[in-house]
Amino acid sequence: MDSGENAGYFVWSCNNDGSRLAHGPAPDSEEFFAMALFFASTVREMAMNAPFNYGTQARDLLRTCLHKAQDGIGHPMWDPHNKLIKFIPNCDYSDPSYQLPHFYVLFALWAYPEDRPFWTEAWVSDKSLPSCDGASARICLL
């Protein structure tokens, strides 16, 4: 999205023609987009240069996800205190299915250097969550 409180995030649901079905982001999608961009940046040499710069796009997306609202507009996708991803940016709870600690290990290696400690802490926070058998739709309060 280009403007408003969700600027810098992707719309989570669109029609085939690109028109929006929703007006907000889905934090779990941003995790997958960032990882896909990082993987693409390592596969093709041209992906590291303009106009693609996939690694830079991934780092910029993760930076937005972490630092959104520091200018007073919008909400971050991760809680800055407990390091858990939010269900949606403007809420105070998470969904266990959004927790991808194996991604955070790589984000801690590939994100901008100043964001890497956060991703290490997010990995530790996710690993400390009780395991879920997937049969229930429990929501974890932040």
Buried (B, 14 or more C-beta within 10 A) or exposed (E): BEEEBBEBBBBBEEEEEEEEEEEBBBBBBBBEBBBEBBBBBEEEEEBBEEEBBBBBBBBBBBBBBBBBBEEEEBBBBBBEEEBBBBBBBEEEEBBBEBBBBEBBBBBBEBBEEEBBEBBBBBBEBBEEEEEBEEEEEEEBEB
